């Protein structure tokens, strides 16, 4: 079955029965994510007196649990973790203090991302900057260099996520004139973060806090950026102009099905089943596997294995002629061939 045919067979309405969350399951998932994170943080602190390198080893699993906590916040933002909206909002806000992500501000920009994914005429909010081949070719040499620096793996998976979580989210960037709500969300989260940080510094000291929390935040941010990237920045993704844009096609063909080892799927809250998530974002993350089991025809759409995904890191330009994402090298090789004709 082709992707296009499947897209006409599966609709968001047909997935409505998977949207009902289980309160017991949601609370269980929350507890088995938050409690290990706290315990790992405490263990890292205790190991500082033995060896910082031993403590640093635990930064990786701690970052993985922090990232999973972010995925729970993500579900809250979609109204998927709990049946009650207030419960989603207050749990989401509370998690946002730990993940450094203002819940109301992030929820709003992420909603824009869902409403415009794959739409070439509505890029810019809640997504990764992506230029078309024609747009890149029209840039000045200096602008091209800036875009290439931005898209370099060390920058987009290293510097950008650090900037995003540590600085960008401290102000409602992109929604500065959107009323009071983004400001209240951002400033309220900042105040709560400051209180938490000061409390931890009072408890463990400034040096230990930085040595523990610094690596955990930076690792978690980089991993989160990788997953957000690979969910839409793969070769056979779909980008079209507004006149040809369709929500269902954008969800299924513009989002990847990132097949991950079971442990990674658990830590990332099944976010690899991203095409289904975009088709019906109210489905709790722990029910996405049910959708895949009941609809095996979805497995082949946008399928990307863990090994294949690493090739996505070099993709940077949307080619409207070939209808695929290409690398700078591909673009330059084609330009050389055309100039030689």
C-alpha positions as CSV (number, residue, x, y, z in Angstrom):
1,X,0.0,0.0,0.0
2,X,1.4,3.4,-1.0
3,X,1.8,6.3,1.5
4,X,-0.7,8.3,-0.5
5,X,-3.3,5.5,-0.5
6,X,-2.8,5.0,3.2
7,X,-3.2,8.7,3.8
8,X,-6.6,8.5,2.3
9,X,-7.5,5.4,4.4
10,X,-6.5,6.6,7.8
11,X,-8.0,9.8,9.3
12,X,-7.7,11.5,12.6
13,X,-11.3,10.7,13.3
14,X,-10.6,7.0,13.0
15,X,-8.0,7.3,15.8
16,X,-10.4,9.1,18.2
17,X,-10.9,5.9,20.3
18,X,-7.2,5.9,21.3
19,X,-7.4,9.4,22.8
20,X,-8.8,8.5,26.2
21,X,-6.0,8.6,28.8
22,X,-5.8,6.4,31.9
23,X,-5.4,8.4,35.1
24,X,-3.6,5.5,36.8
25,X,-1.3,4.9,33.8
26,X,-0.5,8.6,33.5
27,X,0.3,9.0,37.2
28,X,2.4,5.8,37.0
29,X,4.4,7.1,34.0
30,X,4.9,10.4,35.8
31,X,6.2,8.8,39.0
32,X,8.6,6.4,37.2
33,X,10.1,9.3,35.4
34,X,10.3,12.0,38.1
35,X,11.4,9.7,41.0
36,X,14.4,8.2,39.2
37,X,15.5,11.6,38.0
38,X,15.5,12.9,41.6
39,X,17.4,9.8,42.9
40,X,20.0,10.1,40.1
41,X,20.5,13.7,40.9
42,X,21.0,12.9,44.6
43,X,23.4,10.1,43.7
44,X,25.4,12.4,41.5
45,X,25.7,14.8,44.4
46,X,26.9,12.0,46.8
47,X,29.5,10.8,44.3
48,X,31.1,14.3,44.0
49,X,33.0,13.6,47.1
50,X,34.4,10.3,45.6
51,X,35.0,11.3,41.9
52,X,33.5,13.8,39.6
53,X,34.0,11.5,36.7
54,X,31.8,8.8,38.4
55,X,29.2,11.5,39.0
56,X,29.5,12.7,35.4
57,X,28.7,9.2,34.2
58,X,25.3,9.4,35.7
59,X,24.6,12.6,33.8
60,X,23.6,10.5,30.8
61,X,20.8,8.5,32.4
62,X,19.7,11.6,34.4
63,X,19.5,13.5,31.1
64,X,17.5,10.7,29.6
65,X,14.9,10.8,32.4
66,X,14.8,14.6,32.1
67,X,14.1,14.3,28.4
68,X,11.3,11.8,29.2
69,X,9.9,14.3,31.7
70,X,9.9,16.8,28.8
71,X,7.9,14.3,26.7
72,X,5.3,14.1,29.5
73,X,5.1,17.9,29.5
74,X,4.7,17.7,25.7
75,X,1.6,15.4,26.2
76,X,0.2,17.8,28.7
77,X,0.5,20.6,26.1
78,X,-1.7,18.5,23.8
79,X,-4.2,17.7,26.5
80,X,-3.3,14.1,26.2
81,X,-1.8,13.0,29.6
82,X,-5.0,13.6,31.6
83,X,-8.7,13.9,30.8
84,X,-8.9,17.1,32.8
85,X,-7.5,20.2,31.1
86,X,-6.6,21.8,34.4
87,X,-4.6,18.7,35.4
88,X,-2.7,18.8,32.1
89,X,-2.0,22.5,32.5
90,X,-0.8,22.4,36.1
91,X,1.3,19.3,35.7
92,X,2.7,20.8,32.5
93,X,3.6,24.1,34.2
94,X,5.3,22.2,37.1
95,X,7.4,20.1,34.8
96,X,8.3,23.2,32.8
97,X,10.2,24.5,35.9
98,X,12.4,21.4,35.8
99,X,12.8,21.4,32.0
100,X,13.4,25.1,31.8
101,X,10.4,25.3,29.3
102,X,7.6,27.8,30.0
103,X,4.5,25.7,29.5
104,X,2.0,28.2,28.1
105,X,4.5,29.9,25.8
106,X,5.8,26.5,24.5
107,X,2.3,25.1,24.1
108,X,1.3,28.0,21.9
109,X,4.3,27.9,19.6
110,X,4.1,24.1,19.4
111,X,0.5,24.4,18.3
112,X,1.6,26.6,15.5
113,X,4.1,23.9,14.5
114,X,1.4,21.3,14.4
115,X,-0.9,23.5,12.4
116,X,1.7,24.4,9.8
117,X,4.1,21.5,9.5
118,X,5.3,21.0,6.0
119,X,3.8,24.3,4.8
120,X,6.4,26.3,3.0
121,X,4.5,29.5,3.4
122,X,4.1,29.2,7.2
123,X,7.6,28.6,8.4
124,X,9.3,30.3,11.3
125,X,7.5,29.5,14.6
126,X,8.1,26.3,16.5
127,X,10.2,24.7,13.8
128,X,13.8,24.4,12.6
129,X,14.8,27.0,10.0
130,X,14.8,25.3,6.6
131,X,15.4,27.0,3.3
132,X,14.5,25.8,-0.2
133,X,17.2,25.4,-2.8
134,X,15.9,28.5,-4.6
135,X,16.0,30.5,-1.5
136,X,19.5,29.4,-0.6
137,X,20.7,30.1,-4.1
138,X,19.4,33.6,-4.0
139,X,21.3,34.5,-0.8
140,X,24.4,36.6,-0.6
141,X,27.7,34.7,0.1
142,X,27.6,35.9,3.7
143,X,24.0,34.8,4.3
144,X,24.9,31.4,2.9
145,X,27.7,31.1,5.3
146,X,25.5,32.0,8.2
147,X,22.9,29.4,7.2
148,X,25.6,26.8,6.7
149,X,26.9,27.5,10.2
150,X,23.4,27.3,11.7
151,X,22.8,23.9,10.0
152,X,26.2,22.4,11.0
153,X,25.6,19.4,13.3
154,X,27.9,20.8,16.0
155,X,25.8,24.0,16.1
156,X,22.3,22.7,15.6
157,X,22.7,19.8,18.1
158,X,25.1,21.6,20.4
159,X,25.0,25.3,20.6
160,X,21.4,25.8,19.4
161,X,19.7,23.6,22.1
162,X,21.8,25.1,24.8
163,X,20.7,28.6,23.7
164,X,17.1,27.5,23.3
165,X,16.6,26.1,26.8
166,X,19.0,28.4,28.7
167,X,18.3,31.7,27.0
168,X,15.6,31.7,24.3
169,X,12.9,30.4,26.7
170,X,13.6,33.1,29.2
171,X,11.6,35.6,27.0
172,X,8.5,34.8,24.8
173,X,10.5,35.2,21.7
174,X,8.2,35.2,18.6
175,X,5.2,36.1,20.7
176,X,6.4,39.4,22.2
177,X,3.3,41.2,21.0
178,X,0.8,38.4,21.5
179,X,-0.7,39.7,24.7
180,X,-0.1,39.0,28.4
181,X,-0.4,35.2,28.4
182,X,3.1,34.3,26.9
183,X,4.7,36.8,29.3
184,X,2.9,35.5,32.3
185,X,3.8,31.9,31.4
186,X,7.5,32.8,30.7
187,X,8.0,35.1,33.7
188,X,6.1,32.8,36.1
189,X,8.3,29.9,35.0
190,X,11.4,32.0,35.3
191,X,10.5,33.0,38.9
192,X,9.8,29.3,39.8
193,X,13.1,28.2,38.2
194,X,15.0,30.9,40.2
195,X,13.4,29.7,43.4
196,X,14.3,26.1,42.6
197,X,17.9,26.9,41.6
198,X,18.4,29.1,44.7
199,X,17.0,26.3,46.9
200,X,19.3,23.7,45.4
201,X,22.3,26.0,45.6
202,X,21.5,26.6,49.3
203,X,21.3,22.8,49.8
204,X,24.4,21.6,47.8
205,X,26.4,24.7,47.0
206,X,26.9,26.7,43.8
207,X,29.8,24.6,42.5
208,X,28.2,21.2,43.0
209,X,24.9,22.5,41.5
210,X,26.7,23.7,38.3
211,X,28.7,20.5,38.1
212,X,25.6,18.3,38.3
213,X,22.9,20.3,36.6
214,X,25.0,21.8,33.8
215,X,25.9,18.5,32.0
216,X,22.4,17.0,32.6
217,X,20.6,20.1,31.0
218,X,23.1,20.3,28.1
219,X,22.9,16.6,27.3
220,X,19.1,16.4,27.6
221,X,18.7,19.6,25.4
222,X,21.0,18.1,22.7
223,X,19.1,14.8,22.6
224,X,15.7,16.5,22.6
225,X,16.9,18.7,19.6
226,X,18.0,15.6,17.7
227,X,14.7,13.9,18.1
228,X,12.8,17.1,17.1
229,X,15.0,17.4,14.1
230,X,14.8,13.9,12.8
231,X,11.0,13.8,13.1
232,X,10.7,16.3,10.2
233,X,14.2,16.7,8.7
234,X,14.5,13.4,6.7
235,X,15.0,13.0,3.0
236,X,11.5,11.9,2.0
237,X,9.6,14.4,4.1
238,X,7.0,16.6,2.6
239,X,6.9,20.3,2.1
240,X,4.4,22.1,-0.1
241,X,3.1,25.6,-0.5
242,X,-0.2,26.6,1.2
243,X,-2.3,26.1,-1.9
244,X,-1.4,22.4,-2.0
245,X,-1.1,21.8,1.8
246,X,-3.3,19.2,3.4
247,X,-3.3,18.5,7.2
248,X,-3.6,14.7,6.8
249,X,-0.9,14.4,4.2
250,X,1.4,16.8,6.1
251,X,1.0,14.7,9.3
252,X,1.6,11.3,7.7
253,X,4.1,12.2,5.0
254,X,5.8,15.2,6.6
255,X,6.6,13.4,9.9
256,X,8.8,10.4,10.3
257,X,8.1,7.0,11.8
258,X,11.4,6.7,13.7
259,X,11.8,3.1,14.6
260,X,13.9,2.9,17.7
261,X,15.3,0.2,20.0
262,X,12.7,-0.4,22.8
263,X,14.8,1.4,25.5
264,X,15.1,4.5,23.4
265,X,11.4,4.4,22.5
266,X,10.6,4.2,26.3
267,X,12.9,7.2,27.2
268,X,11.5,9.3,24.4
269,X,7.8,8.5,25.1
270,X,7.2,6.8,21.8
271,X,7.7,10.2,20.1
272,X,9.3,8.3,17.2
273,X,5.7,7.3,16.1
274,X,5.6,10.9,15.1
275,X,3.4,10.6,12.0
276,X,0.6,9.2,14.1
277,X,1.2,11.9,16.8
278,X,0.8,14.6,14.2
279,X,-2.4,13.0,12.8
280,X,-4.0,12.8,16.2
281,X,-2.0,14.7,18.9
282,X,-4.5,14.0,21.7
283,X,-3.4,10.3,21.8
284,X,-1.4,9.7,25.0
285,X,2.2,8.6,24.2
286,X,1.6,5.2,25.9
287,X,-1.2,4.4,23.5
288,X,0.7,5.1,20.3
289,X,1.9,1.5,20.2
290,X,-1.7,0.4,20.2
291,X,-2.3,2.4,17.1
292,X,0.6,0.8,15.4
293,X,-0.4,-2.7,16.4
294,X,-4.0,-2.1,15.1
295,X,-2.9,-0.3,11.9
296,X,0.2,-2.1,10.6
297,X,-0.2,-0.3,7.3
298,X,1.2,2.8,9.1
299,X,4.5,1.2,9.8
300,X,6.0,1.9,6.4
301,X,5.1,5.5,6.1
302,X,8.1,7.8,6.7
303,X,9.9,4.8,8.2
304,X,13.4,5.7,9.5
305,X,15.6,3.3,11.3
306,X,18.1,4.3,14.0
307,X,21.0,3.7,11.7
308,X,19.5,5.5,8.8
309,X,18.6,8.5,10.9
310,X,22.3,9.6,11.2
311,X,22.3,10.5,7.5
312,X,19.7,13.1,8.2
313,X,22.2,15.3,10.0
314,X,23.6,16.6,6.8
315,X,20.3,17.4,5.1
316,X,19.7,21.1,4.9
317,X,17.8,22.3,1.8
318,X,14.3,21.5,0.5
319,X,14.5,20.7,-3.2
320,X,11.2,21.6,-4.9
321,X,12.3,20.0,-8.1
322,X,13.2,16.6,-6.6
323,X,10.7,16.9,-3.8
324,X,13.2,15.8,-1.1
325,X,15.5,17.3,1.5
326,X,19.1,17.4,0.2
327,X,22.6,18.2,1.6
328,X,24.8,21.2,0.8
329,X,27.1,18.7,-1.0
330,X,24.3,17.5,-3.2
331,X,23.3,21.1,-4.1
332,X,26.9,22.0,-4.9
333,X,27.5,18.9,-7.0
334,X,24.4,19.6,-9.1
335,X,25.3,23.3,-9.5
336,X,28.8,22.3,-10.8
337,X,27.2,19.8,-13.2
338,X,24.8,22.4,-14.5
339,X,27.4,25.1,-14.9
340,X,29.5,22.7,-16.9
341,X,26.8,22.1,-19.4
